[in-house]
Amino acid sequence: MKNVLLIDFGSTYTKITAVDVDREEILGTARGVTTVETDITEGLNQALKVLFSQTGKLAFDKVLGCSSAAGGLKMVAIGLVSELTAEAAKRAALGAGAKVLGVYCGELSEYEIAEIADLKADIILLAGGTDGGNKEVILHNAQMLATLHQDVPMVVAGNKSVAPQIVKILSTEMSEVEHTENVMPKLNELNILPARETIRNVFLKRIVQAKGLDKANKMVDRMVMPTPAAVLKAAELLSKGTDSEQGLGDIMVVDIGGATTDVYSIAKGNPTNATVYMHGLPEPFAKRTVEGDLGMRYSAVALLKASGAKMIADYAKASESAVNAYIEKVEGDIDYLPQTEEEAGIEIAMGKTCTRLSAERHAGYLETYSTPCGMTQVQTGKDLTEVKVVIGTGGVIINNAEPEAILQGIEFDSANPLTLKPKNPEYLIDSQYIMASMGLLSEEYPDAALRMMKKYIIRGNQSWT
């Protein structure tokens, strides 16, 4: 018996999962209120007390943690051209598990420096220029960032020709400046994995301490990564498999929270029609997007603004006034739960709307152009129409009697055929909220983590295996 405790320090709750790695079984799960403002171990101890009431006192051979507490990892990404190096920097930050507060391109102005200062990012990712390409803009931006008057960790991932100068400029004002490979060494060539790894290392080295998570060090063997990065790692493992354990193939994951909706796709996303041409940057195989205006509680009003009351009302078969009234309630009390059948329907409709809008933003799309040879279709982003498995996680999905009704917002819409969402997916539910934990576990036990996801992420009442 080899017991491992996996901890997710969330913004609201600290969620723990105890597993027996040898038997590949979940021993128990529990949660406590996150107490990062005082002592992070208080909330952890609450969760452990609940866990031990289920399992009896356990001893752990290893304890691993991830975190999105205190707002998670907040970043600013800066590049040269919005569609190129700035977009590459943004993708690197999202893949590292960050919430991207702002993306800037071109030469930074004094106004933009003031904006960046107000954002109070945890890390700033500075890119710009292909290797041997434009040098002037990234040099200008380094000099401007040196006037920020904030000691923000910097990750430099731009033109290698001037990287030493950039590091030297920033190091005059910043105590931590890390250099990594260019996120776009050649035009339209993405190289975001080194930047993701560097961001993760900075998060572990400095951000954990800044957010008070270092107080958990006496109880945690290792803080491994931000929570969204753990979910992405789990999703990629479940899709690709290992040398000894087969994966599921192309998948998507939808994680709906109170403040954001995260969507993950593990797929190449190449055109499924041979007559369609690709446009724009190549997409990462493992892609994450996060929508800060689509959430069930903290962002409920923003969700209403993004969708309009009619979309939610149509899904719920309720009046727009009822939708407005319910969202006003949950805005005033984020712990409020549906009390009537109508409110339960609106809750489901809000979740389905989060799924629909976030999937539309995540998926690729087609545009039709007239050419001398006739009409031509061009694809930007991923074609996800052939994705067969969609996994739902997050409170509104896990705790709802109709999780598939929420996830159906991800489906291809014949009324909007140019948005390349899945056509006939099967829905699986992360009913025990283990994906982040399995991402942590996969750091040391990938085969066991994969088999446990297959075992515990359910289809209806049946396990996958």
KEVEXLO-47893 format. One record per residue (C-alpha): residue number from 1; x, y, z. Coordinates in Angstrom, 2 decimals. Example, Ala and Ser with C-alpha at 12.3 -4.5 7.8 and 13.67 -1.06 7.14 Angstrom:
residues 2
ATOM    nr         u         v         w
ATOM     1     12.30     -4.50      7.80
ATOM     2     13.67     -1.06      7.14
//
This chain:
residues 465
ATOM    nr         u         v         w
ATOM     1      0.00      0.00      0.00
ATOM     2      1.40      3.36     -1.09
ATOM     3     -0.80      6.27     -0.05
ATOM     4     -0.49      9.64     -1.79
ATOM     5     -2.33     12.83     -0.81
ATOM     6     -3.11     15.25     -3.64
ATOM     7     -4.10     18.81     -2.72
ATOM     8     -5.69     21.52     -4.84
ATOM     9     -5.58     24.87     -3.06
ATOM    10     -8.46     26.62     -4.82
ATOM    11     -9.60     30.20     -4.53
ATOM    12    -12.68     29.15     -2.54
ATOM    13    -12.08     25.58     -1.43
ATOM    14     -9.05     23.42     -0.68
ATOM    15     -9.86     20.07     -2.26
ATOM    16     -7.97     16.90     -1.33
ATOM    17     -7.87     13.41     -2.81
ATOM    18     -6.25     10.44     -1.07
ATOM    19     -5.23      7.56     -3.33
ATOM    20     -3.66      4.15     -2.91
ATOM    21     -1.28      4.05     -5.87
ATOM    22     -0.54      0.32     -5.62
ATOM    23     -4.23     -0.63     -5.71
ATOM    24     -5.08      2.33     -7.96
ATOM    25     -8.01      3.33     -5.77
ATOM    26     -9.37      6.59     -4.41
ATOM    27     -9.46      6.26     -0.64
ATOM    28    -11.48      9.42     -0.14
ATOM    29    -12.03     13.04     -1.13
ATOM    30    -12.87     16.11      0.95
ATOM    31    -12.72     19.87      0.94
ATOM    32    -12.29     22.77      3.34
ATOM    33    -12.57     26.51      2.93
ATOM    34     -9.31     27.96      1.59
ATOM    35     -7.65     30.19      4.20
ATOM    36     -4.81     31.76      2.23
ATOM    37     -5.46     35.17      3.84
ATOM    38     -4.57     33.80      7.29
ATOM    39     -2.87     30.42      7.31
ATOM    40     -3.32     28.08      4.35
ATOM    41     -2.94     25.05      6.61
ATOM    42     -6.18     25.89      8.46
ATOM    43     -8.32     25.11      5.43
ATOM    44     -6.19     22.08      4.64
ATOM    45     -6.66     20.75      8.17
ATOM    46    -10.43     21.24      7.81
ATOM    47    -10.36     19.06      4.70
ATOM    48     -8.15     16.44      6.35
ATOM    49    -10.54     16.21      9.30
ATOM    50    -13.41     15.48      6.91
ATOM    51    -11.30     12.97      4.97
ATOM    52    -10.22     11.07      8.08
ATOM    53    -13.83     10.90      9.28
ATOM    54    -14.47      8.86      6.11
ATOM    55    -11.31      6.78      5.97
ATOM    56     -9.86      6.71      9.44
ATOM    57     -6.42      8.15     10.11
ATOM    58     -4.12      7.70      7.12
ATOM    59     -0.37      8.00      6.73
ATOM    60      0.90      9.32      3.40
ATOM    61      4.05      8.32      1.56
ATOM    62      3.91     11.49     -0.52
ATOM    63      1.94     14.75     -0.57
ATOM    64      1.71     16.83     -3.80
ATOM    65     -0.07     20.15     -4.32
ATOM    66     -1.32     22.56     -6.95
ATOM    67     -2.98     25.93     -6.49
ATOM    68     -5.28     28.54     -7.95
ATOM    69     -5.68     30.31     -4.59
ATOM    70     -5.55     34.11     -4.26
ATOM    71     -6.52     34.55     -7.89
ATOM    72     -4.22     31.84     -9.20
ATOM    73     -1.29     32.71    -11.44
ATOM    74     -1.95     36.11    -13.02
ATOM    75      0.14     37.15    -16.01
ATOM    76      0.66     39.82    -18.64
ATOM    77      1.93     38.79    -22.08
ATOM    78      3.79     41.17    -24.39
ATOM    79      4.88     40.63    -28.00
ATOM    80      5.59     42.37    -31.29
ATOM    81      2.59     41.64    -33.52
ATOM    82     -0.82     40.84    -32.03
ATOM    83     -1.47     37.85    -34.31
ATOM    84      2.06     36.46    -33.99
ATOM    85      4.49     36.81    -31.06
ATOM    86      1.93     38.43    -28.76
ATOM    87     -0.49     35.59    -29.47
ATOM    88      2.30     33.05    -28.98
ATOM    89      3.14     34.61    -25.60
ATOM    90     -0.51     34.49    -24.58
ATOM    91     -0.75     30.79    -25.50
ATOM    92      2.39     30.02    -23.52
ATOM    93      0.94     31.75    -20.46
ATOM    94     -2.42     29.98    -20.76
ATOM    95     -0.73     26.63    -21.21
ATOM    96      1.25     27.25    -18.04
ATOM    97     -2.02     27.60    -16.13
ATOM    98     -2.17     31.39    -15.92
ATOM    99     -5.03     33.82    -16.05
ATOM   100     -3.91     36.35    -18.65
ATOM   101     -4.82     39.83    -17.42
ATOM   102     -3.64     41.64    -20.53
ATOM   103     -1.91     41.13    -23.88
ATOM   104      0.13     43.98    -25.37
ATOM   105      1.86     44.29    -28.74
ATOM   106      4.14     46.77    -30.47
ATOM   107      6.04     49.44    -28.57
ATOM   108      4.67     49.95    -25.07
ATOM   109      3.54     53.48    -24.26
ATOM   110      3.62     55.22    -20.89
ATOM   111     -0.14     54.74    -20.69
ATOM   112      0.24     51.00    -21.19
ATOM   113      2.99     50.80    -18.57
ATOM   114      0.58     52.49    -16.15
ATOM   115     -2.08     49.92    -17.07
ATOM   116      0.34     47.05    -16.50
ATOM   117      1.31     48.49    -13.13
ATOM   118     -2.37     48.61    -12.13
ATOM   119     -2.90     44.97    -13.16
ATOM   120     -0.38     43.80    -10.53
ATOM   121      0.57     40.65    -12.43
ATOM   122      2.43     37.79    -10.77
ATOM   123      4.65     37.28    -13.82
ATOM   124      5.24     39.25    -17.02
ATOM   125      6.14     37.29    -20.16
ATOM   126      8.13     39.43    -22.63
ATOM   127      8.38     38.15    -26.20
ATOM   128      8.91     39.83    -29.55
ATOM   129     10.74     39.24    -32.81
ATOM   130     11.76     36.01    -34.44
ATOM   131     15.35     34.90    -33.86
ATOM   132     17.48     37.35    -35.83
ATOM   133     14.41     39.45    -36.65
ATOM   134     13.12     42.70    -35.17
ATOM   135     15.20     43.83    -32.20
ATOM   136     14.07     47.40    -31.63
ATOM   137     10.59     46.73    -30.22
ATOM   138     11.56     44.18    -27.56
ATOM   139     14.50     46.41    -26.51
ATOM   140     12.15     49.39    -26.22
ATOM   141      9.68     47.32    -24.21
ATOM   142     12.37     46.09    -21.83
ATOM   143     13.44     49.68    -21.18
ATOM   144      9.82     50.68    -20.56
ATOM   145      9.23     47.75    -18.19
ATOM   146     12.30     48.78    -16.24
ATOM   147     10.33     51.94    -15.32
ATOM   148      7.42     49.93    -13.90
ATOM   149      8.53     50.52    -10.28
ATOM   150      7.35     47.03     -9.35
ATOM   151      9.53     44.01     -8.66
ATOM   152      7.66     41.59    -10.92
ATOM   153      9.23     38.31    -12.03
ATOM   154     10.04     38.51    -15.75
ATOM   155     10.25     35.69    -18.27
ATOM   156     12.07     36.69    -21.47
ATOM   157     11.11     34.56    -24.49
ATOM   158     11.87     36.69    -27.54
ATOM   159     14.51     37.30    -30.21
ATOM   160     17.59     35.42    -29.02
ATOM   161     19.88     37.98    -30.69
ATOM   162     19.10     40.56    -28.01
ATOM   163     18.07     38.29    -25.13
ATOM   164     21.27     39.00    -23.11
ATOM   165     20.67     42.75    -23.44
ATOM   166     17.03     42.34    -22.42
ATOM   167     17.96     40.36    -19.33
ATOM   168     20.58     42.96    -18.39
ATOM   169     18.15     45.87    -18.79
ATOM   170     15.42     44.23    -16.72
ATOM   171     17.79     42.97    -14.05
ATOM   172     18.65     46.55    -13.07
ATOM   173     15.14     46.85    -11.57
ATOM   174     13.80     43.30    -11.21
ATOM   175     15.21     40.73     -8.80
ATOM   176     14.08     37.76    -10.88
ATOM   177     14.53     37.69    -14.67
ATOM   178     14.48     34.31    -16.38
ATOM   179     15.47     33.72    -19.99
ATOM   180     14.04     30.91    -22.07
ATOM   181     13.73     29.98    -25.74
ATOM   182     11.85     32.23    -28.15
ATOM   183      8.11     31.45    -28.28
ATOM   184      8.34     32.08    -32.06
ATOM   185     11.87     31.41    -33.33
ATOM   186     10.69     31.49    -36.97
ATOM   187      7.68     33.13    -38.57
ATOM   188      4.53     31.08    -37.82
ATOM   189      6.54     28.51    -35.83
ATOM   190      5.37     28.08    -32.24
ATOM   191      7.75     27.01    -29.49
ATOM   192      5.80     27.54    -26.28
ATOM   193      6.77     24.52    -24.16
ATOM   194     10.07     25.99    -22.84
ATOM   195      8.28     29.20    -21.80
ATOM   196      5.54     27.17    -20.11
ATOM   197      8.11     25.23    -18.11
ATOM   198      9.98     28.40    -17.11
ATOM   199      6.74     30.06    -15.99
ATOM   200      5.90     27.00    -13.93
ATOM   201      9.33     27.08    -12.27
ATOM   202      8.96     30.78    -11.41
ATOM   203      5.50     30.05    -10.01
ATOM   204      6.90     27.35     -7.76
ATOM   205      9.94     29.31     -6.66
ATOM   206      8.47     32.70     -5.92
ATOM   207      4.73     32.95     -6.42
ATOM   208      3.97     30.18     -3.94
ATOM   209      5.77     32.19     -1.27
ATOM   210      4.14     35.47     -2.30
ATOM   211      0.65     33.95     -1.93
ATOM   212      1.36     32.45      1.47
ATOM   213      1.31     28.90      0.16
ATOM   214      4.79     28.33      1.57
ATOM   215      3.05     27.85      4.94
ATOM   216      1.86     24.50      3.62
ATOM   217      5.41     23.33      2.94
ATOM   218      5.60     21.51      6.25
ATOM   219      2.66     19.40      5.10
ATOM   220      3.35     19.19      1.35
ATOM   221      6.36     17.43     -0.13
ATOM   222      6.16     19.44     -3.31
ATOM   223      4.03     22.20     -4.83
ATOM   224      4.00     21.10     -8.45
ATOM   225      2.09     23.55    -10.66
ATOM   226     -0.91     25.88    -10.99
ATOM   227     -4.21     23.99    -10.93
ATOM   228     -5.19     24.67    -14.58
ATOM   229     -1.82     23.29    -15.68
ATOM   230     -2.55     20.13    -13.68
ATOM   231     -5.91     19.73    -15.44
ATOM   232     -4.23     20.27    -18.83
ATOM   233     -1.61     17.65    -17.97
ATOM   234     -4.29     15.17    -16.93
ATOM   235     -6.28     15.81    -20.10
ATOM   236     -3.21     15.30    -22.29
ATOM   237     -2.38     12.07    -20.48
ATOM   238     -5.94     10.80    -20.86
ATOM   239     -5.87     11.62    -24.57
ATOM   240     -2.42     10.36    -25.54
ATOM   241     -1.94      7.54    -23.06
ATOM   242      1.46      6.14    -22.11
ATOM   243      3.80      3.55    -23.61
ATOM   244      1.96      0.84    -21.68
ATOM   245     -1.58      2.22    -21.42
ATOM   246     -3.78      3.39    -24.29
ATOM   247     -5.40      6.83    -24.20
ATOM   248     -8.84      7.85    -25.43
ATOM   249     -7.76      9.89    -28.45
ATOM   250     -8.93     13.45    -29.11
ATOM   251    -10.84     14.92    -26.16
ATOM   252    -12.15     18.20    -24.79
ATOM   253    -12.61     19.22    -21.16
ATOM   254    -14.99     21.90    -19.89
ATOM   255    -14.40     23.25    -16.37
ATOM   256    -17.06     25.71    -15.22
ATOM   257    -16.36     27.68    -12.07
ATOM   258    -17.86     30.57    -10.21
ATOM   259    -15.61     33.12    -11.91
ATOM   260    -14.32     31.54    -15.13
ATOM   261    -14.91     28.78    -17.63
ATOM   262    -11.83     26.89    -18.83
ATOM   263    -11.88     24.81    -22.02
ATOM   264     -9.17     22.33    -22.94
ATOM   265     -8.76     20.54    -26.27
ATOM   266     -6.26     17.77    -26.86
ATOM   267     -6.31     17.40    -30.64
ATOM   268     -4.39     18.51    -33.71
ATOM   269     -7.51     20.16    -35.10
ATOM   270     -6.42     20.04    -38.73
ATOM   271     -9.09     20.63    -41.41
ATOM   272    -11.34     17.62    -41.89
ATOM   273    -12.12     18.77    -45.42
ATOM   274     -9.25     18.57    -47.90
ATOM   275    -10.48     21.68    -49.73
ATOM   276    -10.14     23.91    -46.65
ATOM   277     -6.97     25.99    -46.22
ATOM   278     -5.38     26.85    -42.87
ATOM   279     -4.79     30.44    -41.78
ATOM   280     -2.96     31.93    -38.82
ATOM   281     -0.66     30.44    -36.22
ATOM   282     -0.53     26.66    -35.82
ATOM   283     -2.56     25.54    -32.81
ATOM   284     -0.95     23.74    -29.87
ATOM   285     -1.98     20.08    -29.60
ATOM   286     -2.81     20.65    -25.92
ATOM   287     -4.69     23.95    -25.81
ATOM   288     -6.34     25.81    -22.95
ATOM   289     -8.49     28.92    -23.04
ATOM   290    -10.05     30.68    -20.06
ATOM   291    -13.01     33.05    -20.19
ATOM   292    -13.11     35.51    -17.30
ATOM   293    -16.60     36.77    -18.14
ATOM   294    -18.25     33.34    -18.10
ATOM   295    -18.91     32.04    -14.60
ATOM   296    -21.73     30.88    -12.37
ATOM   297    -21.33     33.28     -9.43
ATOM   298    -18.60     35.92     -9.38
ATOM   299    -19.03     36.42    -13.14
ATOM   300    -22.79     35.81    -13.36
ATOM   301    -23.57     39.40    -14.33
ATOM   302    -20.78     39.34    -16.93
ATOM   303    -22.24     36.09    -18.29
ATOM   304    -25.63     37.76    -18.61
ATOM   305    -24.03     40.65    -20.49
ATOM   306    -22.12     38.30    -22.80
ATOM   307    -25.09     36.11    -23.66
ATOM   308    -28.11     38.29    -23.16
ATOM   309    -31.02     37.16    -20.99
ATOM   310    -32.83     35.61    -23.96
ATOM   311    -30.27     32.84    -24.55
ATOM   312    -30.41     31.72    -20.91
ATOM   313    -34.19     32.10    -20.79
ATOM   314    -34.66     30.02    -23.95
ATOM   315    -32.52     27.21    -22.54
ATOM   316    -34.37     27.34    -19.21
ATOM   317    -37.82     27.79    -20.77
ATOM   318    -38.25     30.67    -18.35
ATOM   319    -38.94     34.38    -18.68
ATOM   320    -36.13     36.87    -19.11
ATOM   321    -37.30     38.63    -15.95
ATOM   322    -36.90     35.37    -14.01
ATOM   323    -33.36     35.01    -15.37
ATOM   324    -32.49     38.57    -14.38
ATOM   325    -33.94     38.04    -10.90
ATOM   326    -32.00     34.82    -10.32
ATOM   327    -28.70     36.31    -11.47
ATOM   328    -29.30     39.27     -9.17
ATOM   329    -29.69     36.78     -6.29
ATOM   330    -26.49     34.89     -6.99
ATOM   331    -24.57     38.11     -7.50
ATOM   332    -25.65     39.26     -4.04
ATOM   333    -24.96     35.88     -2.41
ATOM   334    -22.43     33.64     -4.16
ATOM   335    -23.41     30.74     -1.88
ATOM   336    -27.04     30.90     -2.98
ATOM   337    -28.37     27.64     -4.46
ATOM   338    -31.58     27.09     -6.47
ATOM   339    -34.65     26.85     -4.28
ATOM   340    -37.33     26.15     -6.89
ATOM   341    -37.68     24.06    -10.04
ATOM   342    -37.53     27.23    -12.12
ATOM   343    -34.31     28.37    -10.46
ATOM   344    -32.80     24.91    -10.97
ATOM   345    -33.62     25.20    -14.66
ATOM   346    -32.00     28.63    -14.85
ATOM   347    -28.88     27.28    -13.11
ATOM   348    -28.58     24.55    -15.75
ATOM   349    -29.20     27.10    -18.51
ATOM   350    -26.45     29.36    -17.17
ATOM   351    -24.04     26.42    -17.21
ATOM   352    -25.05     25.47    -20.75
ATOM   353    -24.53     29.07    -21.82
ATOM   354    -21.05     29.10    -20.25
ATOM   355    -20.27     25.92    -22.19
ATOM   356    -21.63     27.24    -25.47
ATOM   357    -19.90     30.62    -25.44
ATOM   358    -16.57     29.30    -24.15
ATOM   359    -16.56     26.51    -26.76
ATOM   360    -17.35     28.98    -29.54
ATOM   361    -14.37     31.09    -28.47
ATOM   362    -12.10     28.05    -28.15
ATOM   363    -12.95     26.24    -31.37
ATOM   364    -11.78     27.20    -34.82
ATOM   365    -13.99     28.71    -37.48
ATOM   366    -14.35     28.88    -41.25
ATOM   367    -14.51     31.91    -43.49
ATOM   368    -15.47     31.87    -47.15
ATOM   369    -13.60     33.95    -49.74
ATOM   370    -14.15     34.55    -53.42
ATOM   371    -11.06     33.84    -55.57
ATOM   372    -10.45     33.73    -59.32
ATOM   373    -10.78     29.94    -59.03
ATOM   374    -14.09     30.12    -57.20
ATOM   375    -15.18     30.13    -53.57
ATOM   376    -12.58     29.02    -51.02
ATOM   377    -12.97     28.22    -47.33
ATOM   378    -10.23     29.18    -44.88
ATOM   379     -9.92     27.74    -41.36
ATOM   380     -8.58     29.68    -38.39
ATOM   381     -7.99     27.69    -35.19
ATOM   382     -8.83     24.07    -34.50
ATOM   383    -11.39     21.92    -36.28
ATOM   384    -12.91     20.01    -33.34
ATOM   385    -15.88     18.54    -35.18
ATOM   386    -14.47     15.00    -34.92
ATOM   387    -13.77     15.09    -31.16
ATOM   388    -15.70     12.16    -29.70
ATOM   389    -15.21     12.58    -25.94
ATOM   390    -16.08     15.64    -23.85
ATOM   391    -15.38     15.61    -20.11
ATOM   392    -17.23     17.89    -17.75
ATOM   393    -15.84     19.09    -14.43
ATOM   394    -16.44     21.99    -12.06
ATOM   395    -19.09     22.48     -9.39
ATOM   396    -22.16     23.18    -11.52
ATOM   397    -21.51     20.04    -13.59
ATOM   398    -20.47     17.67    -10.83
ATOM   399    -23.21     18.67     -8.41
ATOM   400    -26.03     18.80    -10.95
ATOM   401    -28.58     16.11    -11.67
ATOM   402    -28.42     16.94    -15.40
ATOM   403    -24.73     17.46    -16.22
ATOM   404    -25.13     16.40    -19.85
ATOM   405    -27.71     19.14    -20.38
ATOM   406    -25.02     21.64    -19.40
ATOM   407    -22.37     20.07    -21.64
ATOM   408    -24.63     20.00    -24.68
ATOM   409    -23.75     23.64    -25.25
ATOM   410    -20.47     22.38    -26.73
ATOM   411    -22.18     20.66    -29.66
ATOM   412    -21.92     21.73    -33.28
ATOM   413    -24.80     24.05    -34.21
ATOM   414    -26.20     23.62    -37.72
ATOM   415    -27.47     27.21    -37.48
ATOM   416    -23.85     28.32    -37.05
ATOM   417    -21.97     25.77    -39.20
ATOM   418    -18.81     27.83    -39.55
ATOM   419    -17.87     27.32    -35.88
ATOM   420    -16.07     23.98    -35.68
ATOM   421    -17.42     22.45    -32.46
ATOM   422    -17.82     18.67    -31.85
ATOM   423    -20.62     17.06    -33.85
ATOM   424    -21.43     13.86    -31.96
ATOM   425    -19.51     13.79    -28.68
ATOM   426    -19.97     11.40    -25.81
ATOM   427    -20.07     12.98    -22.36
ATOM   428    -18.05     11.82    -19.38
ATOM   429    -18.33     13.39    -15.93
ATOM   430    -15.44     13.95    -13.53
ATOM   431    -17.87     13.23    -10.70
ATOM   432    -15.22     13.09     -7.96
ATOM   433    -13.33     16.14     -9.23
ATOM   434    -10.08     14.23     -9.69
ATOM   435     -8.60     15.65    -12.89
ATOM   436     -6.30     18.16    -11.19
ATOM   437     -5.26     15.48     -8.71
ATOM   438     -4.51     13.01    -11.49
ATOM   439     -2.43     15.67    -13.24
ATOM   440     -0.38     15.91    -10.05
ATOM   441     -0.17     12.15     -9.65
ATOM   442      1.00     11.73    -13.25
ATOM   443      4.19     13.60    -12.41
ATOM   444      5.44     10.42    -10.72
ATOM   445      2.90      7.70    -11.52
ATOM   446      1.56      8.34    -15.05
ATOM   447      0.27      4.81    -15.73
ATOM   448     -1.60      4.68    -12.43
ATOM   449     -3.03      8.17    -12.97
ATOM   450     -4.30      7.22    -16.43
ATOM   451     -5.91      4.00    -15.28
ATOM   452     -7.55      5.77    -12.34
ATOM   453     -9.03      8.43    -14.64
ATOM   454    -10.46      5.66    -16.81
ATOM   455    -11.84      4.00    -13.70
ATOM   456    -13.36      7.00    -11.93
ATOM   457    -14.40      9.43    -14.66
ATOM   458    -17.79      7.99    -15.35
ATOM   459    -20.23      7.70    -18.24
ATOM   460    -23.65      7.83    -16.65
ATOM   461    -23.36      5.26    -13.87
ATOM   462    -20.77      3.13    -15.66
ATOM   463    -16.99      3.49    -15.48
ATOM   464    -15.07      3.87    -18.70
ATOM   465    -13.21      0.56    -18.34
//
